[in-house]
């Protein structure tokens, strides 16, 4: 299976690999790796050979005739210890993994937030595409988030969609004159405002990074890298100093590939000899090594989205 490769980021659902050829679902859906609208693809679900991947593989939604094959691909990858984010739409057959993601694009674009009432899904997470004039009304947020929380979802992630001119023209068919103006001339949607609304309902807005099987040493380095990436993302979203945010991103990249026992380095009091860790990054890693929540992350989360 040929793959396209991405740098894992919390805003792109930690995706590392995406099949180069995949029969995406018809209609409109959210492409998690591209932060764009996905489109239908030709052909069948590709066969899985011995995977040459070791991190998160993203399988976009498919139509019903390809659902069984997509589920089989996900199962084969997971059997090879490859984490998978499989995306589905409301009404699709039940999920089989906590990392499956529910895509709300078509439901919301068609103005059917009420369809989320009584939603039955085994997914714990959903993506809410933010499209001006269609899915950014605060009343729709309140109504939809209440229903998603009642359905048992734990995480609802907003995603501003990068729209092409032709996509805007297509989406104009789903809205009125006011929505048309917002779609073509309105301000960019606010992920922060959505996060505040979700946090008020006890929902998380940062997707969990799927686990990768490895040694305890490697698993801790991955945890540290993940935490540093989340902290860096929140730091930069809040407009804090750019240089410090880039330092956190650099520390995350180094932590991901660190070949020694990072927890032992903390225990022995030698974090300062690691040149790629500044004071903020050292604080984050020290908190993780002590099995306590990151104080810096908590501070940034409260500033960004509020305190549930």
Backbone torsions as a table, in degrees:
resi	resn	phi	psi	omega
1	UNK	NA	111.5	178.3
2	UNK	-67.6	141.8	-174.8
3	UNK	-125.6	148.0	163.2
4	UNK	-96.8	147.8	-172.7
5	UNK	-119.0	143.4	-177.8
6	UNK	-133.9	159.7	173.0
7	UNK	-85.5	124.5	-178.0
8	UNK	-59.6	129.1	178.7
9	UNK	-142.4	146.4	178.2
10	UNK	-62.1	-31.6	-179.0
11	UNK	-75.7	-8.2	176.2
12	UNK	-121.8	30.6	172.0
13	UNK	59.3	28.3	175.0
14	UNK	64.4	20.3	-175.4
15	UNK	-71.8	134.6	176.3
16	UNK	-110.7	-35.9	-175.8
17	UNK	-133.0	142.4	175.2
18	UNK	-134.8	132.7	177.0
19	UNK	-54.6	133.2	-179.4
20	UNK	-66.9	-29.9	179.5
21	UNK	-129.9	119.6	-174.6
22	UNK	-150.5	133.1	-179.2
23	UNK	-79.1	76.6	-178.9
24	UNK	-57.4	158.8	-177.8
25	UNK	-66.4	153.7	173.8
26	UNK	-73.4	168.2	-177.9
27	UNK	80.4	-154.9	-176.3
28	UNK	-111.7	134.0	176.6
29	UNK	-150.7	165.3	-174.7
30	UNK	-92.9	120.6	175.8
31	UNK	-84.6	106.6	-171.9
32	UNK	-64.1	-35.3	-176.6
33	UNK	-78.2	-28.9	-175.9
34	UNK	-101.1	-10.7	-174.5
35	UNK	54.1	46.7	-176.4
36	UNK	-140.8	-178.5	173.1
37	UNK	-85.7	132.8	177.1
38	UNK	-82.9	168.2	-179.7
39	UNK	-138.7	160.7	-179.9
40	UNK	-66.5	144.0	178.0
41	UNK	-118.3	155.1	-179.4
42	UNK	-88.7	162.8	174.9
43	UNK	89.0	-175.6	-177.4
44	UNK	-101.2	168.3	174.8
45	UNK	-62.9	126.9	-177.0
46	UNK	-67.7	152.6	176.8
47	UNK	-74.3	153.2	178.2
48	UNK	-100.0	126.1	173.0
49	UNK	-104.8	-173.0	179.0
50	UNK	-54.3	114.8	-171.9
51	UNK	-67.3	133.3	175.2
52	UNK	-101.6	28.6	-178.9
53	UNK	-126.0	153.5	-177.9
54	UNK	-133.7	-2.1	179.7
55	UNK	-124.5	-169.6	-166.5
56	UNK	-60.1	125.4	173.8
57	UNK	-104.6	130.6	-179.7
58	UNK	-99.8	124.9	176.3
59	UNK	-114.2	104.4	-179.3
60	UNK	-62.6	168.1	-178.9
61	UNK	-67.3	153.3	179.1
62	UNK	-130.1	164.8	174.4
63	UNK	-75.1	167.9	-171.2
64	UNK	-58.5	-34.7	-177.7
65	UNK	-69.5	-16.8	179.1
66	UNK	-106.6	1.0	-173.7
67	UNK	-63.0	-44.5	-178.3
68	UNK	-63.5	-40.7	179.7
69	UNK	-67.1	-39.4	178.9
70	UNK	-65.1	-40.0	178.1
71	UNK	-64.2	-37.7	178.8
72	UNK	-66.1	-40.4	177.5
73	UNK	-61.0	-45.8	178.7
74	UNK	-59.8	-42.7	179.7
75	UNK	-63.7	-40.6	179.4
76	UNK	-65.6	-41.5	178.5
77	UNK	-64.7	-44.4	-179.6
78	UNK	-66.0	-33.3	176.9
79	UNK	-65.3	-25.8	176.9
80	UNK	-91.7	15.9	178.4
81	UNK	65.5	27.1	175.6
82	UNK	-99.4	121.9	179.3
83	UNK	-70.1	143.4	-175.5
84	UNK	-129.9	135.6	167.8
85	UNK	-108.0	106.0	-179.3
86	UNK	-104.0	127.2	-174.7
87	UNK	-100.0	136.4	178.7
88	UNK	-135.1	165.3	177.7
89	UNK	-111.9	156.3	178.9
90	UNK	-52.9	134.7	-179.8
91	UNK	94.9	-14.4	177.0
92	UNK	-71.3	158.9	179.5
93	UNK	-53.3	151.0	-174.7
94	UNK	-54.8	147.7	178.6
95	UNK	-77.8	166.7	-178.9
96	UNK	-131.7	15.7	-179.0
97	UNK	-155.0	146.9	-177.5
98	UNK	-67.7	-16.0	-179.5
99	UNK	-89.7	-1.2	174.9
100	UNK	-63.5	147.3	-175.7
101	UNK	-123.8	134.3	177.8
102	UNK	-92.1	125.7	179.4
103	UNK	-98.5	126.1	-174.6
104	UNK	-103.9	7.1	-170.6
105	UNK	-54.3	-58.4	-173.3
106	UNK	-65.2	-39.2	179.4
107	UNK	-60.4	-45.3	-177.3
108	UNK	-74.6	-39.7	-179.7
109	UNK	-62.4	-35.6	178.7
110	UNK	-81.4	2.7	176.4
111	UNK	71.0	33.6	-175.6
112	UNK	-111.1	47.7	178.4
113	UNK	-58.0	-29.6	178.9
114	UNK	-64.2	-21.0	179.2
115	UNK	-68.4	-14.2	178.4
116	UNK	-80.4	-10.6	179.1
117	UNK	-69.5	126.0	-178.3
118	UNK	73.7	18.9	-179.6
119	UNK	-57.3	131.3	176.5
120	UNK	-112.1	116.3	-179.9
121	UNK	-154.3	147.3	174.7
122	UNK	-90.9	-3.3	177.5
123	UNK	-68.8	144.9	174.3
124	UNK	-100.2	-11.0	-175.1
125	UNK	-132.1	152.4	176.1
126	UNK	-141.8	153.9	173.6
127	UNK	-109.6	132.4	179.6
128	UNK	-111.2	102.6	179.8
129	UNK	-69.9	133.9	179.0
130	UNK	-100.6	108.4	-178.4
131	UNK	-124.4	118.2	-176.9
132	UNK	-53.6	136.5	176.5
133	UNK	80.6	-5.8	-176.5
134	UNK	-128.1	-46.6	-174.1
135	UNK	-127.3	18.3	-174.4
136	UNK	-114.1	9.6	177.8
137	UNK	-71.9	127.6	-175.1
138	UNK	-63.8	-32.0	177.7
139	UNK	-65.7	-38.3	176.7
140	UNK	-64.7	-38.5	176.4
141	UNK	-58.2	-50.4	-176.1
142	UNK	-59.0	-47.7	-177.8
143	UNK	-64.6	-48.2	-177.0
144	UNK	-66.8	-42.6	-179.0
145	UNK	-66.1	-38.0	176.4
146	UNK	-59.3	-42.6	-177.2
147	UNK	-71.8	-37.3	178.3
148	UNK	-67.6	-39.6	177.0
149	UNK	-63.9	-40.6	179.0
150	UNK	-65.4	-28.0	179.8
151	UNK	-79.4	-5.1	175.6
152	UNK	96.1	8.9	177.1
153	UNK	-72.0	147.6	-179.4
154	UNK	-105.5	-27.6	-174.3
155	UNK	-132.8	129.0	174.5
156	UNK	-130.5	114.8	-172.4
157	UNK	-105.6	121.7	175.1
158	UNK	-78.5	147.7	179.7
159	UNK	-144.1	113.1	175.2
160	UNK	-68.5	126.3	-175.4
161	UNK	-93.4	129.5	175.6
162	UNK	-83.1	112.1	-172.5
163	UNK	-102.1	138.3	172.1
164	UNK	-87.2	156.3	-179.8
165	UNK	-52.7	-42.0	-179.1
166	UNK	-65.3	-33.7	178.8
167	UNK	-69.9	-38.6	176.8
168	UNK	-61.3	-42.0	179.2
169	UNK	-63.7	-37.6	179.0
170	UNK	-68.0	-41.0	-178.8
171	UNK	-70.0	-23.5	-179.4
172	UNK	-60.1	-23.9	179.3
173	UNK	-68.4	-14.7	-175.1
174	UNK	-100.9	4.1	-174.8
175	UNK	-135.5	175.0	180.0
176	UNK	-98.4	-170.6	-176.6
177	UNK	-61.6	-41.9	179.6
178	UNK	-64.5	-44.5	177.9
179	UNK	-64.4	-35.1	178.2
180	UNK	-60.8	-44.2	179.9
181	UNK	-63.7	-42.5	179.0
182	UNK	-65.1	-37.7	-178.2
183	UNK	-64.7	-39.4	-175.1
184	UNK	-98.8	-26.9	-172.2
185	UNK	-130.6	-1.1	-175.9
186	UNK	-78.5	168.2	178.1
187	UNK	-69.7	162.7	177.2
188	UNK	-64.2	140.5	178.6
189	UNK	-62.2	156.6	-178.7
190	UNK	-104.6	108.3	173.6
191	UNK	-65.5	-33.0	-178.7
192	UNK	-64.4	-42.6	179.1
193	UNK	-62.9	-40.2	177.8
194	UNK	-63.4	-43.4	-178.8
195	UNK	-61.1	-37.9	177.7
196	UNK	-62.8	-42.4	179.1
197	UNK	-64.7	-40.5	179.5
198	UNK	-68.2	-41.9	-179.4
199	UNK	-61.5	-36.8	177.9
200	UNK	-60.3	-22.3	-180.0
201	UNK	-102.1	11.8	177.3
202	UNK	75.7	16.3	-180.0
203	UNK	-93.2	144.9	174.4
204	UNK	-83.8	153.4	-178.8
205	UNK	-126.8	6.3	174.9
206	UNK	-117.1	122.2	-176.4
207	UNK	-68.2	144.8	176.2
208	UNK	-70.3	138.3	177.4
209	UNK	-81.8	123.5	179.6
210	UNK	-59.4	145.9	-178.3
211	UNK	-76.0	152.0	172.0
212	UNK	-122.7	130.4	-179.3
213	UNK	-67.4	131.8	179.1
214	UNK	-168.9	-174.6	177.6
215	UNK	-69.9	157.4	175.9
216	UNK	-55.1	-34.7	178.9
217	UNK	-64.2	-46.8	-179.3
218	UNK	-68.3	-37.1	-179.4
219	UNK	-65.1	-37.8	178.8
220	UNK	-69.0	-40.1	177.6
221	UNK	-60.9	-39.8	178.3
222	UNK	-66.3	-40.7	176.9
223	UNK	-61.2	-42.9	179.5
224	UNK	-64.2	-44.2	178.8
225	UNK	-61.9	-41.4	179.7
226	UNK	-62.2	-46.9	-179.4
227	UNK	-63.7	-40.3	179.1
228	UNK	-65.3	-37.5	178.0
229	UNK	-66.4	-40.6	178.2
230	UNK	-64.8	-45.6	-179.9
231	UNK	-62.3	-42.7	179.1
232	UNK	-62.5	-42.3	-179.5
233	UNK	-62.5	-47.1	178.8
234	UNK	-63.9	-41.6	179.8
235	UNK	-56.4	-49.3	-177.0
236	UNK	-72.0	-35.7	176.8
237	UNK	-60.9	-34.7	-177.8
238	UNK	-80.8	-2.3	178.4
239	UNK	75.6	21.1	176.1
240	UNK	-72.1	169.2	-172.7
241	UNK	-49.1	127.0	-175.6
242	UNK	-58.7	-43.5	-175.9
243	UNK	-61.2	-41.2	179.6
244	UNK	-66.6	-37.7	177.1
245	UNK	-64.4	-40.9	178.5
246	UNK	-66.8	-33.5	176.0
247	UNK	-62.8	-38.6	177.7
248	UNK	-66.6	-39.9	177.1
249	UNK	-63.8	-41.9	179.0
250	UNK	-63.4	-42.4	179.0
251	UNK	-61.2	-38.1	178.9
252	UNK	-62.7	-42.8	-180.0
253	UNK	-64.6	-41.0	178.0
254	UNK	-66.3	-42.2	-179.3
255	UNK	-61.7	-38.8	-178.2
256	UNK	-60.7	-34.1	-176.6
257	UNK	-106.5	8.1	-179.3
258	UNK	-65.8	129.3	-172.8
259	UNK	-98.9	0.2	-178.3
260	UNK	-108.5	-178.1	-177.2
261	UNK	-86.0	96.2	-175.9
262	UNK	-65.3	-35.0	178.6
263	UNK	-64.7	-37.8	177.9
264	UNK	-65.9	-36.8	177.1
265	UNK	-60.2	-40.6	177.1
266	UNK	-65.2	-47.7	-177.2
267	UNK	-58.9	-35.7	-178.4
268	UNK	-87.6	2.8	176.8
269	UNK	71.4	30.3	-175.2
270	UNK	-111.5	18.0	-178.1
271	UNK	-59.3	-32.9	-175.0
272	UNK	-67.5	-17.0	179.3
273	UNK	-80.4	-11.2	176.8
274	UNK	-84.4	104.6	-171.7
275	UNK	-63.8	-20.2	-175.9
276	UNK	-87.9	2.8	176.9
277	UNK	-109.3	117.0	172.9
278	UNK	-89.5	-173.6	-174.4
279	UNK	-60.8	-41.8	179.9
280	UNK	-63.6	-45.3	-178.8
281	UNK	-66.3	-38.1	178.4
282	UNK	-62.4	-38.8	178.4
283	UNK	-62.2	-44.6	-179.4
284	UNK	-61.6	-48.4	-178.3
285	UNK	-65.6	-39.8	179.4
286	UNK	-62.9	-41.5	178.3
287	UNK	-62.2	-43.7	179.4
288	UNK	-63.1	-43.0	-178.4
289	UNK	-64.4	-26.2	178.1
290	UNK	-91.1	8.0	179.2
291	UNK	57.2	41.4	175.1
292	UNK	-128.1	154.4	-179.8
293	UNK	-60.3	147.9	178.3
294	UNK	-68.9	119.8	179.4
295	UNK	-64.0	-38.4	-178.9
296	UNK	-67.1	-41.8	178.0
297	UNK	-61.7	-44.3	-179.0
298	UNK	-61.8	-41.9	178.3
299	UNK	-60.1	-45.0	-178.8
300	UNK	-69.7	-38.6	179.5
301	UNK	-62.6	-42.3	179.9
302	UNK	-65.2	-42.2	179.8
303	UNK	-65.6	-38.1	-174.8
304	UNK	-79.5	-49.8	-172.5
305	UNK	-116.6	-5.4	-177.8
306	UNK	93.0	177.3	-176.4
307	UNK	-114.3	116.7	-176.8
308	UNK	-62.3	NA	NA
